[in-house]
Amino acid sequence: LHSLYAFGVFTIVCISTAFLKLFGSENWMYLTAFLALLPVFAAVLFMLSPMPSMEETHSAASKGGSKHRNIGLALCVLCIFLGSCAENTMSNWTSGYIEKALHLDKTLGDILGVAMFAVLLGLARIGYAKFGRNICKTLLIGMIGAAACYIVAGLSANGMVGLVACAMAGLFTGMLWPGTLILMEEKIPGAGVAAYALMAAGGDLGASIAPQLLGIVVDKVSESSFALELSNSLSLTPEQIGLKTGMLIASIFPILGIAVLLYIKKYFKKQKSYKTMNTTYQQEIKIMLQTKSPPEIVRSIVAEPCPYRQEGLTRALEYCWREMERCFDLRTLYEQPDNCMKSWPDMENTISTLLTRARNAQMQPAPP
């Protein structure tokens, strides 16, 4: 579906370029009237299409760890925002950049620049759908390649090199939007409809803000004395200086995307290790529940050295208390709580809180 967007851009570029070439730019209003009919036609198709009912279900996995899930979702929204900035800034400015900064023919620029950008954008998405495996690595390569394309376009003095850089940006930015959705689906299972809506909003925000910011940069730089002085020494117009500067500044979007992706990779790797750690510890607790009395379980958790003493301890203890509240009469657990706390003074507050919570919990009858 995302690749169809790219081929739609290619089709419109070809139709628009051919129309203006054949009938002249003075008849632009007829082209605009034709393009205005397309969303009307799409709206009719949308109204006639059967829509499935949206029944959002929340799995047990989606209910737990909401804080970490929210942080992970926020990182994914930031990633799709930066990816959208990198993609749409180039797609919006390629035509003007090729015509004004590289002084190439507009028709040539639109066909070899904008149209090729769209084709490579679509091919990248089809290619990943067919052969792709590691989405995090794919996104990282895309961000690095997009940053390189912006820098080459901003620094190159050769028109054809700049044209190729603009077109190749389509290949590298192709997976930045849909790929981040895949990343979120892999890292946050059962995210729900609201999460996808937030991701779409992040992408749309990047598509609306970044091209506008580049326009502001180009205008400000073109009108500055700095551009006038530099244009004399480089034999370029102030507008060319402004466009090239804008391309260089726009490279900040994929560069920031690289940093965000590296942090996302580290963040979810850490969360995965917590999950594995707690799963292992929960299995040990289940064995203890079957083989030891409740007081012995408490002494084992608190007194014995444990590799999960740091981040996983609190969650492991909470799990243990839930299991024991459901299976045992806990009154015998509170006979010697002070002895439990002496073993790990640094965890005294945590253990005290858990003991208080267990004391206040509703007592369950002991199993037969």
Phi, psi and chi 1 to 4 in degrees:
 res  aa     phi    psi   chi1   chi2   chi3   chi4
   1 LEU       -  -41.7  -71.7  175.7      -      -
   2 HIS   -66.6  -31.9  -77.2  -82.7      -      -
   3 SER   -69.1  -29.5   64.4      -      -      -
   4 LEU   -64.1  -34.1  -68.4  178.1      -      -
   5 TYR   -58.6  -44.3  156.7   77.8      -      -
   6 ALA   -63.5  -43.3      -      -      -      -
   7 PHE   -72.8  -24.8  -64.9  124.8      -      -
   8 GLY   -65.5  -41.6      -      -      -      -
   9 VAL   -60.9  -44.8  171.8      -      -      -
  10 PHE   -58.8  -45.0  169.9   78.4      -      -
  11 THR   -62.7  -44.9  -57.1      -      -      -
  12 ILE   -65.7  -39.7  -68.4  -61.5      -      -
  13 VAL   -61.5  -45.2  168.6      -      -      -
  14 CYS   -64.8  -44.4  -68.3      -      -      -
  15 ILE   -63.9  -45.4  -68.9  174.9      -      -
  16 SER   -64.5  -44.1  -58.1      -      -      -
  17 THR   -63.5  -43.3  -58.1      -      -      -
  18 ALA   -65.3  -41.5      -      -      -      -
  19 PHE   -62.3  -49.2  179.2   90.7      -      -
  20 LEU   -66.1  -31.7  -64.9  175.1      -      -
  21 LYS   -71.5  -39.0 -164.8   69.3  174.0  177.1
  22 LEU   -81.7  -41.4  -67.7  174.1      -      -
  23 PHE  -107.7   -6.9  -59.2  103.5      -      -
  24 GLY    88.9  151.0      -      -      -      -
  25 SER   -69.7  -15.8   56.9      -      -      -
  26 GLU   -69.3  -15.0   64.0  -86.0    8.0      -
  27 ASN  -103.8   27.9  -66.6  -47.2      -      -
  28 TRP   -59.9  -28.2   63.2  -91.4      -      -
  29 MET   -65.9  -27.9   67.5  -72.0  -64.6      -
  30 TYR   -71.3  -37.4  -59.1  109.6      -      -
  31 LEU   -64.0  -40.4  176.7   62.5      -      -
  32 THR   -64.0  -40.0  -56.3      -      -      -
  33 ALA   -63.2  -40.0      -      -      -      -
  34 PHE   -64.5  -44.0  165.3   73.0      -      -
  35 LEU   -65.7  -30.3  -64.1  176.7      -      -
  36 ALA   -68.0  -23.2      -      -      -      -
  37 LEU   -75.4  -23.3  -66.4  175.4      -      -
  38 LEU   -63.6  -48.2  -63.4 -179.0      -      -
  39 PRO   -66.1  -28.6   18.6  -30.2      -      -
  40 VAL   -65.5  -45.3  175.2      -      -      -
  41 PHE   -62.1  -41.9 -179.8   65.0      -      -
  42 ALA   -64.4  -37.6      -      -      -      -
  43 ALA   -64.3  -39.3      -      -      -      -
  44 VAL   -64.3  -44.5  172.5      -      -      -
  45 LEU   -61.5  -39.3  -69.3  178.2      -      -
  46 PHE   -65.2  -41.0 -173.4   78.5      -      -
  47 MET   -68.1  -28.6  -72.2 -174.3  -70.2      -
  48 LEU   -86.9  -11.3  -64.5  176.6      -      -
  49 SER   -80.4  134.7  -59.8      -      -      -
  50 PRO   -69.7  135.0   25.1  -32.7      -      -
  51 MET  -112.3  127.8  -70.9  -68.0  151.4      -
  52 PRO   -71.6  154.7   26.3  -33.5      -      -
  53 SER   -70.4  141.6   59.0      -      -      -
  54 MET   -98.6   97.7  -58.8  -64.0  -68.2      -
  55 GLU  -111.7   98.6  -63.6  179.9   -0.8      -
  56 GLU   -80.2  126.7 -175.7  174.5    3.2      -
  57 THR  -112.2  147.1   58.6      -      -      -
  58 HIS  -113.7  114.6  -60.9  -82.0      -      -
  59 SER   -78.9  168.6   63.4      -      -      -
  60 ALA   -62.5  -33.8      -      -      -      -
  61 ALA   -66.4  -35.0      -      -      -      -
  62 SER   -76.3  -18.9   66.4      -      -      -
  63 LYS   -84.8  -25.8  -66.4  178.1 -178.4  178.6
  64 GLY   -89.3  153.7      -      -      -      -
  65 GLY    60.2   41.4      -      -      -      -
  66 SER   -61.3  -34.8   59.3      -      -      -
  67 LYS   -63.1  -47.6  178.2 -178.7  177.6 -178.5
  68 HIS   -67.8  -36.2  -62.0  -71.0      -      -
  69 ARG   -65.2  -40.7  -69.1  169.8   64.0   84.8
  70 ASN   -65.4  -40.0  -69.6  -19.8      -      -
  71 ILE   -64.2  -44.4  -66.0  174.3      -      -
  72 GLY   -61.6  -40.9      -      -      -      -
  73 LEU   -65.2  -41.2  178.0   58.8      -      -
  74 ALA   -61.4  -39.1      -      -      -      -
  75 LEU   -65.3  -39.9  -70.5  170.9      -      -
  76 CYS   -66.8  -38.8  -70.0      -      -      -
  77 VAL   -63.3  -42.4  170.8      -      -      -
  78 LEU   -62.8  -39.0  179.4   58.6      -      -
  79 CYS   -65.7  -43.9 -175.7      -      -      -
  80 ILE   -70.6  -30.1 -159.5  172.5      -      -
  81 PHE   -61.7  -49.4  168.9   79.4      -      -
  82 LEU   -68.3  -37.8  -65.7  170.8      -      -
  83 GLY   -64.1  -40.6      -      -      -      -
  84 SER   -65.2  -38.9  176.8      -      -      -
  85 CYS   -58.5  -46.0  -71.4      -      -      -
  86 ALA   -64.8  -40.6      -      -      -      -
  87 GLU   -71.4  -51.7  174.4 -168.8  -29.1      -
  88 ASN   -79.3  -24.7  -71.4  -80.0      -      -
  89 THR   -63.2  -45.9  -60.4      -      -      -
  90 MET   -68.2  -43.7 -174.4   62.8   82.1      -
  91 SER   -65.0  -32.3   66.0      -      -      -
  92 ASN   -79.2  -30.0  -82.1  -98.1      -      -
  93 TRP  -107.8   -3.9  -81.7   91.1      -      -
  94 THR   -59.8  -46.8  -65.6      -      -      -
  95 SER   -60.9  -50.6  179.8      -      -      -
  96 GLY   -65.1  -37.3      -      -      -      -
  97 TYR   -65.6  -44.5  170.9   76.4      -      -
  98 ILE   -65.6  -39.9  -69.1  173.4      -      -
  99 GLU   -73.3  -45.9 -177.6 -178.8    5.6      -
 100 LYS   -88.4  -44.1  -58.6  -66.5 -175.6 -179.3
 101 ALA   -85.4  -35.7      -      -      -      -
 102 LEU   -99.4  -10.2  -56.4 -178.2      -      -
 103 HIS    56.9   41.4  -77.0  175.9      -      -
 104 LEU   -99.7  158.8  -63.9  177.0      -      -
 105 ASP   -60.4  139.3  179.7   68.8      -      -
 106 LYS   -61.9  -41.4  177.2  173.5  175.1   56.4
 107 THR   -62.0  -46.2  -58.1      -      -      -
 108 LEU   -61.5  -42.2  178.5   66.0      -      -
 109 GLY   -64.7  -41.2      -      -      -      -
 110 ASP   -68.1  -40.4  -73.3  -11.9      -      -
 111 ILE   -75.6  -49.9  -63.6  -62.3      -      -
 112 LEU   -83.5  -20.5  -63.8 -177.6      -      -
 113 GLY   -96.5  -73.5      -      -      -      -
 114 VAL   -65.7  -46.7 -177.4      -      -      -
 115 ALA   -64.9  -42.7      -      -      -      -
 116 MET   -67.7  -34.6  -75.9  -54.5  -61.0      -
 117 PHE   -56.8  -47.2  173.9   92.8      -      -
 118 ALA   -66.5  -40.2      -      -      -      -
 119 VAL   -62.8  -47.4  169.1      -      -      -
 120 LEU   -65.9  -33.0  -68.0  174.7      -      -
 121 LEU   -59.6  -47.3 -169.9   79.1      -      -
 122 GLY   -69.2  -39.4      -      -      -      -
 123 LEU   -64.9  -36.4  -69.9  177.8      -      -
 124 ALA   -61.9  -40.0      -      -      -      -
 125 ARG   -72.5  -39.8  -66.9  170.2  176.0  178.2
 126 ILE   -66.2  -41.0  -68.2  175.2      -      -
 127 GLY   -61.4  -41.1      -      -      -      -
 128 TYR   -69.1  -38.6 -176.3   85.3      -      -
 129 ALA   -60.8  -30.6      -      -      -      -
 130 LYS   -89.5  -41.5 -175.8   69.4  175.0  177.4
 131 PHE  -122.7   -9.3  -54.3  106.2      -      -
 132 GLY   -68.1  148.5      -      -      -      -
 133 ARG  -132.6  -63.3  -67.5  -67.3 -178.5  -88.3
 134 ASN   -94.2   99.5 -170.2  -29.9      -      -
 135 ILE   -70.8  -34.6 -171.2   58.1      -      -
 136 CYS   -65.1  -43.3 -166.9      -      -      -
 137 LYS   -65.4  -39.6 -176.8  178.2  179.8 -179.9
 138 THR   -61.8  -44.7  -59.6      -      -      -
 139 LEU   -63.8  -40.2  -70.3  172.7      -      -
 140 LEU   -64.5  -44.4 -164.1   56.8      -      -
 141 ILE   -62.4  -39.8  -66.9  173.0      -      -
 142 GLY   -62.1  -44.3      -      -      -      -
 143 MET   -64.4  -43.3  -70.3  -70.9 -171.3      -
 144 ILE   -63.3  -46.1  -65.7  171.9      -      -
 145 GLY   -63.5  -40.5      -      -      -      -
 146 ALA   -63.9  -42.0      -      -      -      -
 147 ALA   -61.1  -42.1      -      -      -      -
 148 ALA   -63.4  -40.2      -      -      -      -
 149 CYS   -63.5  -42.8  -71.7      -      -      -
 150 TYR   -63.4  -42.4  -85.9  102.1      -      -
 151 ILE   -66.9  -42.4  -67.0  172.1      -      -
 152 VAL   -64.2  -42.9  170.2      -      -      -
 153 ALA   -62.9  -34.4      -      -      -      -
 154 GLY   -78.3  -28.5      -      -      -      -
 155 LEU  -102.6  -21.5  -64.1  178.2      -      -
 156 SER   -68.4  136.0  175.2      -      -      -
 157 ALA   -95.2   -9.5      -      -      -      -
 158 ASN   -94.9  126.6 -173.9  -67.6      -      -
 159 GLY   -62.7  -41.6      -      -      -      -
 160 MET   -69.0  -35.6  -69.3  -52.8  -62.8      -
 161 VAL   -64.0  -43.1  172.8      -      -      -
 162 GLY   -63.0  -37.9      -      -      -      -
 163 LEU   -64.2  -44.8  177.6   63.6      -      -
 164 VAL   -63.4  -38.6  171.0      -      -      -
 165 ALA   -62.3  -41.5      -      -      -      -
 166 CYS   -64.2  -42.8  -68.5      -      -      -
 167 ALA   -68.1  -42.5      -      -      -      -
 168 MET   -66.0  -23.0  -72.2  -61.6  -65.6      -
 169 ALA   -59.2  -30.4      -      -      -      -
 170 GLY   -63.3  -38.8      -      -      -      -
 171 LEU   -65.4  -41.2  179.8   66.5      -      -
 172 PHE   -80.1  -31.1  -71.9  111.3      -      -
 173 THR   -89.5   -3.5   60.6      -      -      -
 174 GLY   -55.9  -38.5      -      -      -      -
 175 MET   -99.1    1.7  -76.3  -57.0  -62.0      -
 176 LEU   -67.0  -37.4  -62.9 -174.1      -      -
 177 TRP   -80.0  -63.1 -173.7  -47.3      -      -
 178 PRO   -64.7  -30.1   23.8  -33.9      -      -
 179 GLY   -65.4  -34.9      -      -      -      -
 180 THR   -68.7  -32.3  -49.8      -      -      -
 181 LEU   -64.8  -40.7  -65.5  174.1      -      -
 182 ILE   -63.9  -41.7  -62.1  172.6      -      -
 183 LEU   -60.6  -44.2  178.8   67.2      -      -
 184 MET   -63.6  -40.9 -177.2 -161.0   70.1      -
 185 GLU   -63.8  -36.8 -176.0  179.0   -3.4      -
 186 GLU   -72.5  -41.8  -72.7 -176.5   -3.1      -
 187 LYS   -87.2  -25.6  -57.6  -60.7 -176.3 -178.2
 188 ILE  -126.3   78.5  -47.8  176.3      -      -
 189 PRO   -61.3  143.4  -18.7   30.9      -      -
 190 GLY    63.6   37.7      -      -      -      -
 191 ALA   -64.5  -34.6      -      -      -      -
 192 GLY    96.1  170.7      -      -      -      -
 193 VAL   -64.8  -39.3  176.6      -      -      -
 194 ALA   -60.7  -37.0      -      -      -      -
 195 ALA   -65.0  -42.5      -      -      -      -
 196 TYR   -66.6  -34.0  -75.2   95.0      -      -
 197 ALA   -64.6  -41.7      -      -      -      -
 198 LEU   -63.9  -40.0  -76.0  173.5      -      -
 199 MET   -63.4  -43.4  -66.0  -70.4  -73.6      -
 200 ALA   -62.7  -39.8      -      -      -      -
 201 ALA   -64.1  -40.2      -      -      -      -
 202 GLY   -62.5  -42.6      -      -      -      -
 203 GLY   -65.3  -43.9      -      -      -      -
 204 ASP   -64.2  -36.4  -68.0  -22.5      -      -
 205 LEU   -63.7  -42.8 -173.6   63.5      -      -
 206 GLY   -63.9  -38.8      -      -      -      -
 207 ALA   -67.5  -27.2      -      -      -      -
 208 SER   -91.0  -32.6   60.0      -      -      -
 209 ILE   -85.4  -48.3  -70.9  179.3      -      -
 210 ALA   -61.4  -48.5      -      -      -      -
 211 PRO   -61.3  -35.4  -23.9   35.3      -      -
 212 GLN   -66.6  -41.4 -178.2   68.6   20.6      -
 213 LEU   -62.7  -39.6  -70.8  177.4      -      -
 214 LEU   -63.2  -39.4 -179.7   58.0      -      -
 215 GLY   -61.3  -41.0      -      -      -      -
 216 ILE   -63.5  -42.6  -66.2  173.1      -      -
 217 VAL   -62.6  -45.1  170.0      -      -      -
 218 VAL   -60.6  -45.0  171.5      -      -      -
 219 ASP   -63.8  -45.6  -70.5  -18.8      -      -
 220 LYS   -64.9  -44.0  -65.7  -64.7 -176.9 -179.1
 221 VAL   -68.9  -41.5  173.2      -      -      -
 222 SER   -61.3  -32.5  -59.7      -      -      -
 223 GLU   -90.0   -1.8  -63.0  169.9   -1.7      -
 224 SER   -84.7  157.5   66.6      -      -      -
 225 SER   -67.7  -28.7   57.4      -      -      -
 226 PHE   -59.7  -44.7  163.6   77.2      -      -
 227 ALA   -66.1  -37.1      -      -      -      -
 228 LEU   -64.7  -44.7 -176.1   60.1      -      -
 229 GLU   -66.8  -41.7  -65.2  173.5    1.8      -
 230 LEU   -70.1  -33.1 -165.3   59.8      -      -
 231 SER   -66.2  -33.0   63.0      -      -      -
 232 ASN   -68.5  -38.4  -67.1  -30.2      -      -
 233 SER   -78.5  -27.4   60.3      -      -      -
 234 LEU  -103.3    0.4  -62.5  177.9      -      -
 235 SER    59.2   41.4  -60.4      -      -      -
 236 LEU  -123.2  157.9  -61.8  171.7      -      -
 237 THR   -80.3  157.4   65.6      -      -      -
 238 PRO   -57.4  -32.6  -26.6   34.9      -      -
 239 GLU   -66.5  -39.4 -173.0  176.8   23.2      -
 240 GLN   -63.8  -42.0  -74.3  178.4  -58.7      -
 241 ILE   -60.4  -42.2  -62.0  -64.8      -      -
 242 GLY   -63.0  -43.8      -      -      -      -
 243 LEU   -66.7  -42.6  -76.0  164.3      -      -
 244 LYS   -66.3  -39.1  -72.6 -179.4  173.2  -68.3
 245 THR   -63.6  -40.4  -56.9      -      -      -
 246 GLY   -60.9  -40.5      -      -      -      -
 247 MET   -63.7  -41.6  -75.2  -68.4  178.2      -
 248 LEU   -64.8  -42.4  -71.4  174.2      -      -
 249 ILE   -67.5  -35.6  -67.1  177.0      -      -
 250 ALA   -64.9  -20.2      -      -      -      -
 251 SER   -64.2  -13.8   66.9      -      -      -
 252 ILE   -65.1  -27.8 -167.4   65.8      -      -
 253 PHE   -65.0  -54.7  -63.9  124.6      -      -
 254 PRO   -67.5  -28.8   20.2  -31.2      -      -
 255 ILE   -64.8  -44.5  -69.9  173.6      -      -
 256 LEU   -63.9  -34.9  -71.8  175.3      -      -
 257 GLY   -61.4  -37.0      -      -      -      -
 258 ILE   -60.8  -46.8  -65.2  170.0      -      -
 259 ALA   -62.1  -42.5      -      -      -      -
 260 VAL   -64.6  -41.6  171.3      -      -      -
 261 LEU   -64.7  -40.8  -82.9  169.6      -      -
 262 LEU   -62.9  -39.0  -68.9  174.1      -      -
 263 TYR   -69.7  -39.4 -176.0   78.7      -      -
 264 ILE   -60.0  -44.0  -74.9  175.5      -      -
 265 LYS   -60.5  -43.8 -172.7  175.4 -178.9  180.0
 266 LYS   -68.1  -40.9  179.9  179.9  178.2 -178.9
 267 TYR   -64.0  -49.7  178.0   81.7      -      -
 268 PHE   -72.5  -28.4  -77.1  111.0      -      -
 269 LYS   -64.3  -39.8 -175.5  177.9 -179.4 -179.9
 270 LYS   -65.2  -42.7 -173.2  177.3 -179.7 -178.3
 271 GLN   -65.2  -35.3  -63.6  -52.6  -50.5      -
 272 LYS   -66.4  -39.2 -176.5  178.8  179.8 -179.1
 273 SER   -65.7  -37.3   67.4      -      -      -
 274 TYR   -61.8  -42.8  -72.6  167.3      -      -
 275 LYS   -64.1  -45.1 -177.1  177.6  179.5 -179.2
 276 THR   -63.2  -42.3  -56.6      -      -      -
 277 MET   -61.1  -46.9  174.1 -179.6   63.1      -
 278 ASN   -69.1  -34.6  -75.0  -29.3      -      -
 279 THR   -62.8  -43.5  -60.0      -      -      -
 280 THR   -62.1  -44.5  -56.7      -      -      -
 281 TYR   -68.0  -36.1 -160.7   58.2      -      -
 282 GLN   -63.4  -37.5  -72.4  169.9   10.6      -
 283 GLN   -64.2  -39.7  -68.6  173.0   -8.5      -
 284 GLU   -63.9  -39.3  -66.1  178.6    4.4      -
 285 ILE   -65.7  -40.1  -68.1  172.8      -      -
 286 LYS   -60.6  -39.2  -72.4 -177.8  178.3  179.1
 287 ILE   -64.7  -42.3  -65.0  174.1      -      -
 288 MET   -62.9  -37.0  -75.1 -166.9  -67.8      -
 289 LEU   -62.2  -29.9  -73.4  172.3      -      -
 290 GLN   -86.2  -22.8  -62.6  171.9   -2.5      -
 291 THR  -115.6  -15.1   59.1      -      -      -
 292 LYS  -125.1  159.7  -64.0 -176.4  179.1 -178.7
 293 SER   -79.7  160.5   64.3      -      -      -
 294 PRO   -53.5  -45.8  -28.2   35.5      -      -
 295 PRO   -61.2  -36.6  -23.5   35.3      -      -
 296 GLU   -66.0  -34.7  -69.8  174.4  -25.1      -
 297 ILE   -64.3  -45.0  -66.0  173.1      -      -
 298 VAL   -61.5  -45.4  173.1      -      -      -
 299 ARG   -63.5  -34.6  -74.7 -165.5  -67.3  -88.1
 300 SER   -67.6  -42.5  -62.9      -      -      -
 301 ILE   -67.8  -42.3  -65.5  174.8      -      -
 302 VAL   -85.4  -37.7  177.0      -      -      -
 303 ALA   -91.9  -34.3      -      -      -      -
 304 GLU   -80.2  144.4  -65.6  178.5    2.4      -
 305 PRO   -58.9  139.3  -20.5   31.6      -      -
 306 CYS  -141.1  131.1  176.9      -      -      -
 307 PRO   -68.0  -12.7   24.5  -33.9      -      -
 308 TYR  -100.3   24.9  -41.0  109.5      -      -
 309 ARG   -64.3  -29.6  177.0  172.8  175.3  172.0
 310 GLN   -85.1 -105.9  -59.9  -60.1  -35.5      -
 311 GLU   -63.3  -35.8  -65.7   89.4  -11.0      -
 312 GLY   -82.1   -9.5      -      -      -      -
 313 LEU   -64.2  -47.2  176.4   64.2      -      -
 314 THR   -60.1  -46.2  -60.4      -      -      -
 315 ARG   -68.3  -35.8  -88.0 -179.2  -92.1  175.4
 316 ALA   -64.4  -42.8      -      -      -      -
 317 LEU   -63.8  -41.7  -76.1  171.0      -      -
 318 GLU   -61.9  -40.9  -71.6  176.0  -14.2      -
 319 TYR   -61.9  -44.0  171.7   82.3      -      -
 320 CYS   -60.2  -44.6 -178.0      -      -      -
 321 TRP   -63.4  -39.6  -74.8  118.0      -      -
 322 ARG   -62.1  -43.2  -72.1 -162.9  -58.1  -90.3
 323 GLU   -63.6  -42.9  -72.0  -66.6  -49.4      -
 324 MET   -73.4  -33.1  -71.0 -172.3  -68.0      -
 325 GLU   -61.8  -34.0  -75.7  172.2    1.8      -
 326 ARG   -80.3  -27.1 -171.0  169.9   69.2 -113.2
 327 CYS  -108.3  -22.0  -59.1      -      -      -
 328 PHE  -130.6  159.7  -65.1   99.2      -      -
 329 ASP   -80.9  113.8  179.6   -6.3      -      -
 330 LEU   -82.9   -1.4  -63.0 -177.1      -      -
 331 ARG   -59.9  -33.0  -64.1 -174.1 -173.8  -82.2
 332 THR   -72.7  -12.4   54.8      -      -      -
 333 LEU   -77.8  -15.3  -67.0  174.0      -      -
 334 TYR  -102.7   14.7  -45.4  133.4      -      -
 335 GLU   -71.0  -37.8  -63.2  174.7   -4.8      -
 336 GLN  -136.3   60.1  -62.3  177.7  -27.9      -
 337 PRO   -66.8  -29.9   24.6  -33.7      -      -
 338 ASP   -63.7  -39.6  -66.7  -23.4      -      -
 339 ASN   -61.5  -33.7  -67.1  -24.2      -      -
 340 CYS   -65.0  -40.8  -62.6      -      -      -
 341 MET   -74.7  -24.6  -64.5 -173.2 -166.5      -
 342 LYS   -67.4  -24.2  -72.1  177.7 -177.8  178.1
 343 SER   -69.2  -39.1  -59.5      -      -      -
 344 TRP  -128.6   83.9  -83.1   -7.2      -      -
 345 PRO   -59.3  -33.1  -21.6   32.9      -      -
 346 ASP   -69.3  -16.4   54.9  -37.5      -      -
 347 MET  -108.4   17.7  -63.7  -59.0  -67.0      -
 348 GLU   -59.6  -45.6 -179.9  173.7  -11.4      -
 349 ASN   -63.2  -41.8  -68.4  -26.3      -      -
 350 THR   -64.0  -47.6  -59.1      -      -      -
 351 ILE   -65.1  -40.4  -62.0  169.9      -      -
 352 SER   -60.8  -42.5  177.5      -      -      -
 353 THR   -62.3  -43.1  -59.2      -      -      -
 354 LEU   -67.0  -39.5  -66.9  173.8      -      -
 355 LEU   -63.7  -41.8  -73.0  171.0      -      -
 356 THR   -63.0  -42.7  -58.3      -      -      -
 357 ARG   -62.4  -41.6 -175.2 -172.7  -54.9  173.2
 358 ALA   -67.1  -37.4      -      -      -      -
 359 ARG   -61.9  -37.6  -74.0 -166.6 -175.9   95.2
 360 ASN   -82.6  -10.3  -63.6  -28.6      -      -
 361 ALA   -71.9  156.5      -      -      -      -
 362 GLN   -69.2  128.9 -178.8  179.2   -1.7      -
 363 MET   -72.5  134.3  -65.1  -62.9  107.3      -
 364 GLN  -100.5  144.0  -60.0  -68.9  -26.4      -
 365 PRO   -66.3  146.6   23.3  -33.2      -      -
 366 ALA   -64.3  144.9      -      -      -      -
 367 PRO   -67.6  151.7   24.8  -34.2      -      -
 368 PRO   -65.4      -   23.8  -33.3      -      -
